[in-house]
Amino acid sequence: MSDTPTDGELVRQARNGSEAAFGLLVKRYQRPAYAVALSVTGRHEDAEDAAQESFLVALSRLEECRSPDRFGGWLMTIVRNRSKNLIRRESLRETDQVPPGARSRAPTPDKVTENLELRELLQGALAVLPEVQRQIVLLHDLEGWKHREIAKRLDLPSGTVRSHLHFARKALRQALEGEPGVPEILRKAL
C-alpha cells in the first residue's frame, strides 16, 4: 500500500485546516494547472497568473468541492474559468489607448532565437485547436500524463481522450507542414 495520500484525503485534511495538505495538492497540480491555463490563454505570463489565482479560489471554496476524490477535475474547471476570465479582462485593457513612450511586449530582434520562433510556431498551431484538444495535447505530451489520468481529470471517457489526441496531432502536423525551422524530430513526434 502506498504512503501517498489520495486527493480526497488531502482535501479533507485541508478542510480541517492543514496547510501542508493543501500545499501537497498545489504541488501535485501546479504543472497540470499551468498546462491547462496555457492551453486557454496562450501566454506564459497569463497562464502563471491564472493558475495561481485558481489555487487561491480553490482554497477559499474548498468546502464546495462535492467529490474530494475528484479534486483534480474540479480544480481544472476553476483553472479553465479563471483563464477565460483573464482573457476577457486583458481584452478590455487592450482596447485602452497605449500611452506615448510605452514599451512593447514584443521581444527585441536581438533576443529572437530559433527556440522562440519554434515556440511561436507551436503556439500558433496549438491556438487553432479546440480548447479540449489543446488541454489534452499539453497534458499528454508536455506533462506526460497517461490517457486514463487525463480522462479522469477532465471527466471524459478514455477513448474520447485518445480520439482528441489523435485528431489534435493530425491538425498540428498539417499546421506545421512546410513551415521552415521546424526540427525533424518534432515532425516525427507528431
C-alpha positions in Angstrom: 0.0 0.0 0.0 1.3 3.4 -0.9 2.1 6.1 1.7 1.0 8.8 -0.8 -2.3 10.3 0.3 -5.1 10.5 -2.2 -6.6 13.7 -3.3 -9.7 13.0 -1.2 -7.6 12.6 1.9 -5.7 15.8 1.3 -8.9 17.7 0.6 -10.4 16.5 3.9 -7.2 17.4 5.8 -7.1 20.8 4.1 -10.7 21.4 5.0 -9.7 20.8 8.7 -7.1 23.5 8.4 -4.0 21.6 7.3 -1.9 24.0 5.2 0.5 21.2 4.5 -2.2 19.1 2.9 -3.3 21.9 0.6 0.4 22.5 -0.1 0.7 18.9 -1.4 -2.4 19.5 -3.6 -0.7 22.6 -5.1 2.5 20.7 -5.6 0.6 17.8 -7.3 -1.4 20.0 -9.6 0.8 23.0 -10.2 2.1 21.9 -13.6 -1.2 20.5 -14.9 -3.0 23.7 -13.8 -0.3 25.7 -15.7 -0.7 23.5 -18.8 -4.5 23.9 -18.9 -4.2 27.7 -18.3 -1.7 27.9 -21.1 -4.0 26.0 -23.4 -6.6 28.7 -22.8 -4.5 31.9 -22.6 -1.7 31.0 -25.0 0.7 33.2 -23.0 3.2 32.1 -20.3 2.7 35.0 -18.0 -1.1 34.8 -18.2 -1.1 31.1 -17.6 1.0 31.5 -14.5 -1.4 34.2 -13.2 -4.5 32.2 -14.0 -3.1 29.0 -12.3 -2.0 30.9 -9.2 -5.4 32.7 -9.0 -7.1 29.3 -9.4 -5.4 27.8 -6.4 -6.4 30.8 -4.3 -10.0 30.3 -5.4 -9.9 26.6 -4.8 -8.6 27.2 -1.3 -11.3 29.7 -0.5 -14.0 27.4 -1.9 -12.7 24.0 -0.8 -16.0 23.3 1.0 -17.7 23.5 -2.4 -15.7 20.6 -3.8 -18.5 18.0 -3.7 -16.3 15.0 -4.6 -12.9 15.4 -2.8 -11.6 12.3 -4.6 -12.2 14.2 -7.9 -10.4 17.3 -6.8 -8.2 17.4 -9.9 -11.2 17.7 -12.3 -12.8 20.3 -10.0 -9.6 22.4 -9.9 -9.1 22.1 -13.7 -12.7 23.6 -14.2 -11.7 26.5 -12.0 -8.4 26.9 -14.0 -10.3 27.0 -17.3 -12.8 29.5 -16.0 -10.2 31.8 -14.4 -8.2 31.6 -17.6 -11.2 32.6 -19.7 -11.9 35.5 -17.2 -8.3 36.7 -17.5 -8.5 36.7 -21.3 -11.7 38.8 -21.1 -10.1 41.3 -18.7 -7.0 41.5 -20.9 -9.1 42.1 -24.0 -10.8 45.0 -22.2 -7.5 46.5 -21.2 -6.2 46.2 -24.8 -9.0 48.5 -26.0 -7.5 51.3 -23.9 -5.1 53.7 -25.8 -1.4 52.9 -25.3 0.3 55.8 -23.6 3.1 57.5 -25.6 6.6 56.0 -24.8 5.1 52.7 -23.5 7.4 49.8 -24.2 6.3 47.0 -26.5 5.9 43.5 -25.1 7.3 42.1 -28.3 10.9 40.8 -28.0 13.6 42.9 -29.5 15.2 41.5 -32.7 18.4 40.6 -30.9 16.5 38.4 -28.4 14.7 36.4 -31.1 16.2 32.9 -31.2 15.4 29.8 -33.0 13.7 28.4 -29.9 11.5 31.4 -29.6 10.5 31.1 -33.3 9.7 27.4 -32.8 7.7 28.2 -29.7 5.7 30.8 -31.7 5.1 28.2 -34.4 3.9 25.7 -31.9 1.7 28.2 -30.1 0.1 29.2 -33.3 -0.6 25.7 -34.3 -2.0 24.9 -30.8 -4.2 28.0 -31.0 -6.2 26.7 -33.9 -7.1 23.5 -31.9 -10.3 23.3 -29.9 -9.7 24.0 -26.3 -10.2 20.4 -25.1 -7.7 19.2 -27.7 -5.1 21.8 -26.6 -5.5 20.7 -23.0 -5.2 17.0 -23.8 -2.1 17.6 -26.0 -0.4 19.7 -23.3 -1.2 17.3 -20.5 -0.2 14.2 -22.5 2.8 15.4 -24.5 4.2 18.2 -22.2 3.3 16.8 -18.8 3.5 13.1 -19.6 0.0 12.2 -18.3 -1.5 8.9 -19.3 -4.8 8.8 -21.2 -6.7 7.4 -18.2 -5.3 10.2 -16.0 -6.4 12.9 -18.4 -9.8 11.2 -18.8 -10.3 11.2 -15.0 -9.2 14.8 -14.5 -11.2 16.2 -17.4 -14.1 13.9 -16.8 -14.0 12.4 -20.3 -14.1 8.8 -21.5 -10.6 7.4 -22.1 -11.5 6.6 -25.7 -12.5 10.2 -26.3 -9.2 11.4 -24.9 -7.4 9.1 -27.4 -9.5 10.4 -30.2 -8.9 14.0 -29.3 -5.2 13.4 -29.1 -5.1 11.7 -32.5 -7.0 14.5 -34.2 -5.0 17.2 -32.4 -1.7 15.7 -33.5 -3.0 15.4 -37.1 -4.0 19.0 -37.1 -0.7 20.1 -35.6 1.2 18.1 -38.3 -0.9 19.8 -41.0 -0.4 23.3 -39.5 3.4 22.8 -39.2 3.8 21.1 -42.6 6.1 23.1 -44.9 7.0 25.6 -42.1 10.7 26.3 -42.2 12.6 25.9 -38.9 10.5 23.0 -37.6 13.0 20.3 -36.5 12.6 16.9 -38.0 12.4 15.3 -34.5 9.3 17.4 -33.8 7.7 16.5 -37.1 8.2 12.8 -36.2 6.9 13.2 -32.7 3.6 14.4 -34.1 
